[in-house]
């Protein structure tokens, strides 16, 4: 019998990242942002939708809703059944449709962590913002606290979400750091707070506060006069991608800020209603815009007074 007689054994698609969050038909939020951003950084990504909407709710019409729990659980289970997770490096949690999805996601993630403790989990606890208040099922706040946050290596809440998760005031950088530190327990090693303490920023700046067990770093970046949805999703995905790529957390956070600033500048120039990703630009334009942004980031680093145990 010659070699040609033996059937070829096909290997499953190998995934680096599973991104669990929203999907829209029109627009750039959730997995519509996270997947192309991570793929542009060289990662193989599976997108698991929690909801499918025609567009985001700020438009006059919107259709769709949360995926049935049975479907959602099946998506997660079938990824394992297909053998696609043998090289999985990270899971992203984003917008969730309801607490039942959160329960299913927590069970699935816990089972994976038992198999591979090195798996990284990054959670963007999407709850709401200062402009619109809470725009998810309010029960998700308690579900995040109880079931999801303990699974995370890192979190990327905005200032509004940090306040709701901790019940603490976050009016200045000191209070943002103090609130974030209450969440640095168990697996959770870092929190990058976006739109942090906006009233303390210069008029033309915004700031991200990165808090670890031993120090905090404030990264100030330019404020761009464009307000499309999806910037938080882009920030979380690119931070995770650079972190998986081997750079330190501070540099990964800075690179994520640069991606967001570049995308907002691109969106502003095009006068587009939806976020335009800088990865769509030519390499030369991308490099030029990256240089444009580098000199406009400022940093403040300070040691936490009482470092948490490692």
N, C-alpha and C positions, 0 to 999 in steps of 0.2 A: 504493500500500500504506500503510495507516495504522499508527500506532504500536502499536496493539494486536496487530498481526501479528507483531511481533518478540518472541521469547521473553524472559522476564525472567531476567537473570543473577543467580543467588543467590550471596551471599557466604558463605565458610566462617565458622564460629564462631571468633572471635578469642580466643586464650588469653593471659593474663598470666603464669600460673604453671603448671608441670607438677610435680606432687608424686608422687614415686616412693617408695612405702613400703608397709607392711603394711595389710591390711584384715581386719577381723573382722566376723562376723555379729552377735555380741552384744558390746557394750562400746564404750569410747571410747579407742582408741589408734590410732596411725598415721594413715591417711587419714580414718578416722572422726572424728578430731579436727582434722587439718590443713585439710581442705576447708571445713568450716563456719566455722572460725576465719578463714581467708583470705577466704571469701565475705562474711563479716560486715564485713570491712574494705574491701569493694568490688572484689575481684579476681575475674576469671574463671579457674577452675581446672580442670585435667584431672587425675584421679586414676589413676595407673598402679599396680596392685597387684603386689607382689613375692611375697607369700604371701596365701592366704585361709584363715583359721582360724575355727572356730566361736566361739572366745573366746581369751583369753590363757591361758598354760599353768598358772597357779596354781590353776585350777579342777580338780575331780576328773576331768573328761573334757574332751577336746579332739579335734576332727577337722579335717582339712585339711592343707595343706602348701604348699610352694613351687610357684609356677606353672612349667610347663615352659618351658625356655629359649626354645624356638621361639615359644611364645605371647608371652613377655615381649618378645623382640626385635621380634615383629610388632606389638605394641602401640605401641612406640616409633616404628617405621618408619611405621606407618599414621597417626600424628599428623602427621608430615611430609608424607605423601602426600595427606592431606586438605587441606593448605594452612592448617592451624590455627596454625602457629608463626611467622607473618610478623611478629607484634607481641609475641612472647614476651619477657618481661623477666627471668624467673628460673626456675631449676629447684631443687627441694628433693630431696635424697637422704636417705632414712631407713632403716628396717629392710630388710635384704636377706636373701634366702633362702639364697644360696650364692655362692661365688666366680664361678661362670659368669655369674650375673646381673650381678655387679660388672664383669666383663669387657665384657659387652654394653653396659652403661650407660656405661662409660668411652668406648667407641668412638663411641657415639651422641652423647655430650656433646662429645667432641673435634671431631666433624664440625660440630656447631652452632656451637662457638666459632670455628671457621675462618670461618664465614659472618658472625658478629656478635660481635666481641670485647667488646661492652658487656654481653653476657648475664651475669647474676649467678648464681652457683652457691653454694648454701649446703648444707653437709653436716652432718647429725647422725650421727656415726659410731657407730651403735648396736652395742655389743659386750656390755655387761653393767653390773652395778653392785655396790656393796659388799655388799648383802644376799644376792644370788643368784650372784655370780661371773659368768663368761662364759656367756651363754645363746644364742649364735649359733655357727655353724661356726667353730672356732678359726682356720681358714685365712683367714677374712675379715680378721683383724688385719693380716697381711702384705699382703693385697690392698688394704686401705685405704691403707696406707703407700705402696705402690708405684704404684697406678693411680688412686686416687680423690682423695686429699687434694691432690695437685698441681693438680687442676682447680678447687679451691674458692676462692671469694673469702672465705668465712667458714666457721667450724666451731663447732658447739655440743656438744662432748663433756661428759659429767659428769667428776668427778674421777677415778673408777675408769678410765674410758675414756682419759682423758689419760695416766694412768700407763702403761697398756698400749700406747698408740700411741707413746710416747716412750721407754719403759723407764726412766723417771726417777721418783724419789720426789716426791710432791706433798702433803707433810704440813702445810705452812703456806702462807700467801699468797705469800711470796717464792719458794718452790719451785714453786708453781703457775705463777707468772709466768715463771720460768726455763724450765720444761718447755714451756709454751705458745710461748715465743719460738723454740724450736727448730723449730716447725712453720710459722713465718712466713717462708716462702720462696716464690719465684715469684709466682703469682697471689694467694696467701693473705695477706690484709691484716689479718684480725682473728680472734680466738677468744674465744668467751664460754663460760666453764667454769661449769657448774651444779653445785650441791652441792659447792662447792669447799672443801677443807680444813675439813670439818665439826667437827673437834675443836677448832678455834680460834674457833668462833662462840659467841656467848652462847646460853644454853639455849633461849631463845625466838626465835632467829633462824637463818636460813640465808643463804648468800652466793653471789653470782655474781661471777666475776672476768672482766672484759672486758679483753683484752690486744690492743693494736695495736702498730704498729712504733715508736711514740714514747712511749707511756705505758700505764699500767694503771689500771683503775678497779675498785674493789670496791663492789658494790651489796648491802647487807644488807637482807633483807626478813623479814617475820614467818614463823615456823614454825607451820604449821597442823596440828592434830591429825587429819589425814586422809591416807591413803596409797594413793589409787587409782592405777592405771596410767595412763600417757598424759600426765603433766605435762611431760615432756621434749619430746614431740611438739607440745604446745600452745605451749611456750616457743619452740621453733624456728620454728614457723609464724607466730606473732604478731610475733616479732622481725623476721623476713623481711618480713612485711607492712608494718610501720611503717617499716622501712628503705626499702622500695620506695616508700612514700608520701612520702619526701623528708626525714624527720627524721634527725638525726645518730645515729650508732651508740649512743652512751651513752643517749640518750633512747629509742631503739628497744628497747634492752635493758631499760631501766627499765619501759617500757610492757609488755614481755613478762612481766616479773616481776609486774606488777600484774594482768595477765590470769590468770596462774597462781594468785596469791593469791586473787583473786575467785572463780575456779572451785573452789578447794579450800574456801573458806568456804561457798560454795553447796552443795558436796557434803557437807560436814560437817553443815550445818544440816538437810539432807534425810536424813541418815544413809543415803546411797546407797552401794552397793558399787562403782559405776562413776562416773567423772568426769562431773560436770554442768557444762556450759559456761555461763559468765555471759551469753553472747549470747542465751540463751533467756529471760533476765529482761526485764522491761519496761525502757524507757529510763530512767524515773525511778529504779528500783531500781539499775540499772547505774551511773547517775551518783552516787547516794548511796554505793554501795560503792567507787567509784573515789575519792571524797573521803575515805572511811574509811582507804584504804590510803596515800594520798599522804604523810601526815605520818609514816608509820612506815618510810619508806625512808631509809637513811643512806648516805653516800658517802665514800669515801676515794680520792683521786686522787694518783698520784705518777708522776713522770717515770722512764722506764727509764734506767739509768745509761749504757748505750751504745746509743742508738737504731739500729735497723736501717736500711739504706739504703732510701729510698723507691722 
